[in-house]
Amino acid sequence: MPAPHTSTQDERSEAARKLIIDAAIKLLAEEGYQRTTFTRIQDCAGVSRGLITYHFGSKAKLIEAVIASTRDTFSAEALEPLKEAATGLDAILGMITSYFDRLTVNPKPAAVMLVLAVSADADAAEVKAAVSQRYAEMRQELYDWIERGRADGSVASSIEPVSYAALLEGVIRGVALQYLVDPGTFDIRGARDAAVRMVTAALAGSG
């Protein structure tokens, strides 16, 4: 009979980091930036305050790790499958559909980004820089797909990638904001379908 697996120090350390990050995500989404303190995270995660400090050092560094975690999860679950999309336009529409569908399953990551975008301390330069970087990454993803679509003919050649990438990000985050504010009555699936039709009409063509 095989010997039972014994967790290594690295495994235990990674498990503790995940507990802390998951607790921070939950608190940021549900209680906001100011109330997401090490004390609240300690209570939520069931770990010592010293362990939080050991792994992250400061709240800003923990928030950076939260943003990285939400980005990595989104990339693995939503963006990786889009590498198989037939065209650039298909990838854009797939991203929009996936983003809105994921909101109904787990709205916390989107809520966290909204909270951090509007509520972080003015002097938390690291947090603001991390949020700005994540927004820039989404625009870059959209930019790359527009360029791909222009090359494969699924996006009109007259479409200007920088401006349209910014516009598409605004549509995605704006719809997400409305859903997060009023998930009980906001028709996210209707908005998703309308966004797909609107983006298709705006981008598609051979111009």
C-alpha positions in Angstrom: 0.0 0.0 0.0 1.5 3.4 -1.0 2.6 5.7 1.7 0.3 8.7 2.3 1.4 11.8 0.6 3.0 14.4 2.9 2.7 18.0 1.9 6.0 19.7 1.3 6.8 23.1 2.6 6.3 24.6 -0.8 2.9 23.0 -1.1 1.9 24.3 2.3 3.1 27.7 1.5 1.2 27.8 -1.8 -1.9 26.6 -0.1 -1.7 29.3 2.5 -1.2 32.0 -0.2 -4.3 30.7 -2.0 -6.3 30.9 1.2 -5.3 34.4 1.8 -5.8 35.6 -1.8 -9.3 33.9 -1.9 -10.3 35.5 1.3 -9.1 38.9 0.0 -11.1 38.5 -3.2 -14.2 37.6 -1.2 -13.9 40.6 1.2 -13.0 43.1 -1.6 -16.1 42.0 -3.6 -18.4 42.0 -0.6 -17.1 44.7 1.7 -14.9 47.0 -0.3 -11.3 48.1 -0.2 -11.2 50.0 3.1 -12.7 47.1 5.1 -10.5 44.5 3.6 -7.9 44.7 6.3 -5.4 42.1 7.4 -7.5 41.5 10.5 -10.6 40.7 8.4 -8.6 38.6 6.0 -7.1 36.7 8.9 -10.6 35.9 10.2 -11.9 35.0 6.8 -9.0 32.8 5.8 -8.4 31.2 9.2 -4.7 32.1 9.2 -2.5 34.2 11.4 -1.9 37.9 10.7 1.8 37.1 10.8 1.4 34.6 7.9 -0.3 37.2 5.8 2.6 39.6 6.5 5.1 36.9 5.8 3.7 36.1 2.4 2.8 39.6 1.2 4.4 42.2 3.4 1.8 44.9 2.8 -1.8 45.4 1.7 -0.7 46.8 -1.7 1.4 43.7 -2.4 -1.5 41.5 -1.5 -3.8 43.4 -3.8 -1.2 43.0 -6.6 -1.3 39.3 -6.0 -5.2 39.3 -6.1 -5.2 41.1 -9.4 -2.6 38.6 -10.8 -4.7 35.7 -9.5 -7.9 37.0 -11.2 -6.0 37.6 -14.4 -4.4 34.2 -14.4 -7.7 32.5 -13.8 -9.4 34.5 -16.6 -6.6 33.8 -19.0 -6.8 30.0 -18.3 -10.5 29.7 -18.4 -11.6 32.3 -20.9 -8.7 33.3 -23.1 -6.8 30.1 -23.7 -9.8 28.5 -25.5 -10.0 31.5 -27.8 -6.6 30.6 -29.3 -8.6 28.0 -31.4 -11.0 30.7 -32.7 -11.3 30.6 -36.5 -11.0 34.4 -36.9 -10.2 37.5 -35.0 -13.8 38.5 -34.9 -14.7 35.1 -33.5 -12.2 35.6 -30.7 -13.6 39.0 -29.8 -17.2 37.6 -29.8 -16.1 34.6 -27.8 -14.4 36.8 -25.2 -17.5 39.0 -24.8 -19.7 35.9 -24.4 -17.4 34.2 -22.0 -16.9 37.4 -19.9 -20.7 38.0 -19.5 -21.5 34.3 -18.9 -18.8 34.1 -16.2 -20.4 37.0 -14.4 -23.5 35.0 -13.7 -21.4 32.1 -12.3 -18.8 34.0 -10.3 -19.1 37.8 -10.3 -16.4 38.4 -7.6 -13.4 38.9 -9.9 -15.2 41.6 -11.9 -16.5 43.1 -8.7 -12.9 43.2 -7.3 -11.6 45.1 -10.3 -14.4 47.6 -10.0 -13.8 48.1 -6.3 -10.1 48.6 -6.9 -10.6 50.9 -9.8 -12.8 53.4 -7.8 -12.0 52.8 -4.1 -8.3 52.3 -3.7 -6.4 54.8 -1.5 -5.0 57.7 -3.5 -1.5 57.0 -2.2 -1.6 53.3 -3.0 0.4 53.8 -6.2 1.2 50.1 -6.5 -2.5 49.2 -6.5 -3.5 51.8 -9.1 -0.6 50.7 -11.3 -1.7 47.1 -11.1 -5.3 48.0 -12.0 -4.1 50.2 -14.8 -1.9 47.4 -16.1 -4.8 44.9 -16.0 -7.0 47.3 -18.0 -4.2 47.8 -20.5 -3.8 44.1 -20.9 -7.5 43.7 -21.8 -7.2 46.5 -24.4 -4.1 44.8 -25.8 -6.0 41.5 -26.1 -8.8 43.2 -27.9 -6.3 45.1 -30.1 -4.5 41.9 -31.1 -7.8 40.2 -32.1 -8.8 43.3 -34.1 -5.5 43.2 -35.9 -5.9 39.5 -36.5 -9.4 40.1 -37.8 -8.2 42.8 -40.2 -5.6 40.4 -41.5 -8.0 37.4 -42.0 -10.9 39.6 -43.3 -13.3 39.1 -40.5 -12.9 42.7 -39.3 -13.1 45.6 -41.8 -9.8 47.1 -42.8 -11.1 50.6 -42.0 -11.4 49.7 -38.2 -8.8 51.6 -36.2 -7.5 49.0 -33.6 -6.5 51.3 -30.7 -9.8 53.3 -30.6 -12.0 50.2 -31.0 -10.1 48.2 -28.4 -10.7 51.0 -25.9 -14.4 51.2 -27.0 -14.9 47.4 -26.6 -13.3 47.4 -23.2 -15.7 50.2 -22.2 -18.7 48.2 -23.4 -17.6 45.1 -21.5 -16.8 46.8 -18.3 -19.9 49.1 -18.5 -22.3 46.2 -18.9 -20.5 44.3 -16.1 -20.9 47.4 -13.8 -24.7 47.5 -14.4 -25.0 43.8 -13.7 -22.9 44.1 -10.5 -25.0 47.0 -9.2 -28.3 45.2 -9.9 -27.9 41.5 -10.6 -31.4 40.7 -9.6 -33.1 42.6 -12.5 -30.4 43.4 -15.0 -30.7 41.2 -18.1 -27.1 40.2 -18.5 -27.9 37.5 -21.2 -29.9 40.0 -23.2 -27.1 42.5 -22.9 -24.6 39.8 -24.0 -26.6 39.0 -27.1 -27.1 42.6 -28.0 -23.4 43.3 -27.5 -22.5 40.4 -29.8 -24.9 41.8 -32.5 -23.6 45.3 -32.1 -19.9 44.4 -32.2 -20.5 42.1 -35.2 -22.2 44.9 -37.1 -19.6 47.5 -36.1 -16.5 45.4 -36.9 -17.4 42.9 -39.6 -17.0 43.7 -43.3 -14.4 43.9 -46.0 -14.1 47.7 -46.1 
